[in-house]
């Protein structure tokens, strides 16, 4: 995990990957963190894609420019 941010009552954990083809294994650390963090937590995998894509429950892959 590269960054954890609290915003609007939610905790967002972010991981940054250089991949343009994100897959569920890329979000393994985020999934473990979500299991510990509870229901107000979300996960974001920032990578080189064009449109946001769900990876796992509570975890989305998003384009780098939308992550900030």
C-alpha positions as a Markdown table, in Angstrom:
| # | Residue | x | y | z |
|---|---|---|---|---|
| 1 | Unk | 0.0 | 0.0 | 0.0 |
| 2 | Unk | 1.3 | 3.4 | -1.0 |
| 3 | Unk | -1.1 | 5.8 | 0.6 |
| 4 | Unk | -4.1 | 5.9 | 3.0 |
| 5 | Unk | -6.4 | 9.0 | 3.0 |
| 6 | Unk | -9.5 | 9.8 | 5.0 |
| 7 | Unk | -12.2 | 11.6 | 3.0 |
| 8 | Unk | -15.9 | 12.2 | 3.7 |
| 9 | Unk | -15.9 | 9.6 | 6.5 |
| 10 | Unk | -14.3 | 6.9 | 4.4 |
| 11 | Unk | -10.7 | 5.5 | 4.5 |
| 12 | Unk | -9.2 | 5.1 | 1.1 |
| 13 | Unk | -6.1 | 2.9 | 0.7 |
| 14 | Unk | -4.3 | 3.5 | -2.6 |
| 15 | Unk | -1.7 | 1.3 | -4.4 |
| 16 | Unk | 0.0 | 2.6 | -7.5 |
| 17 | Unk | 1.0 | 0.1 | -10.2 |
| 18 | Unk | 2.6 | 0.6 | -13.6 |
| 19 | Unk | 0.3 | -2.0 | -15.3 |
| 20 | Unk | -2.2 | -1.2 | -18.0 |
| 21 | Unk | -3.9 | -4.6 | -17.4 |
| 22 | Unk | -4.9 | -4.7 | -13.7 |
| 23 | Unk | -6.1 | -8.0 | -12.3 |
| 24 | Unk | -7.4 | -9.1 | -8.9 |
| 25 | Unk | -3.9 | -10.4 | -7.8 |
| 26 | Unk | -2.6 | -6.8 | -8.1 |
| 27 | Unk | -5.0 | -5.8 | -5.3 |
| 28 | Unk | -4.0 | -8.6 | -2.8 |
| 29 | Unk | -2.5 | -6.2 | -0.3 |
| 30 | Unk | -5.6 | -3.9 | -0.6 |
| 31 | Unk | -7.9 | -6.8 | 0.0 |
| 32 | Unk | -6.0 | -7.8 | 3.2 |
| 33 | Unk | -6.2 | -4.2 | 4.4 |
| 34 | Unk | -9.9 | -4.0 | 3.7 |
| 35 | Unk | -10.5 | -7.1 | 5.8 |
| 36 | Unk | -8.9 | -5.3 | 8.8 |
| 37 | Unk | -10.1 | -1.8 | 8.2 |
| 38 | Unk | -13.8 | -2.4 | 8.3 |
| 39 | Unk | -16.9 | -1.2 | 6.4 |
| 40 | Unk | -15.9 | 2.4 | 5.9 |
| 41 | Unk | -12.8 | 1.4 | 4.0 |
| 42 | Unk | -12.3 | 1.4 | 0.2 |
| 43 | Unk | -9.4 | 0.4 | -2.0 |
| 44 | Unk | -8.1 | 2.1 | -5.1 |
| 45 | Unk | -5.5 | 0.7 | -7.5 |
| 46 | Unk | -4.1 | 3.6 | -9.6 |
| 47 | Unk | -2.7 | 2.4 | -12.9 |
| 48 | Unk | -2.4 | 3.0 | -16.6 |
| 49 | Unk | -6.0 | 2.4 | -17.7 |
| 50 | Unk | -8.5 | 4.6 | -19.4 |
| 51 | Unk | -11.7 | 4.0 | -17.4 |
| 52 | Unk | -12.4 | 2.9 | -13.8 |
| 53 | Unk | -12.8 | -0.9 | -13.4 |
| 54 | Unk | -13.9 | -3.0 | -10.4 |
| 55 | Unk | -11.3 | -5.5 | -9.4 |
| 56 | Unk | -12.6 | -7.0 | -6.2 |
| 57 | Unk | -15.4 | -6.1 | -3.7 |
| 58 | Unk | -14.6 | -2.7 | -2.4 |
| 59 | Unk | -11.6 | -2.2 | -4.7 |
| 60 | Unk | -11.5 | -0.3 | -8.0 |
| 61 | Unk | -8.7 | 0.2 | -10.6 |
| 62 | Unk | -8.7 | 3.8 | -11.7 |
| 63 | Unk | -6.6 | 5.8 | -14.2 |
| 64 | Unk | -3.8 | 7.7 | -12.5 |
| 65 | Unk | -5.2 | 11.1 | -13.3 |
| 66 | Unk | -8.5 | 10.2 | -11.5 |
| 67 | Unk | -6.7 | 9.0 | -8.4 |
| 68 | Unk | -5.6 | 12.4 | -7.2 |
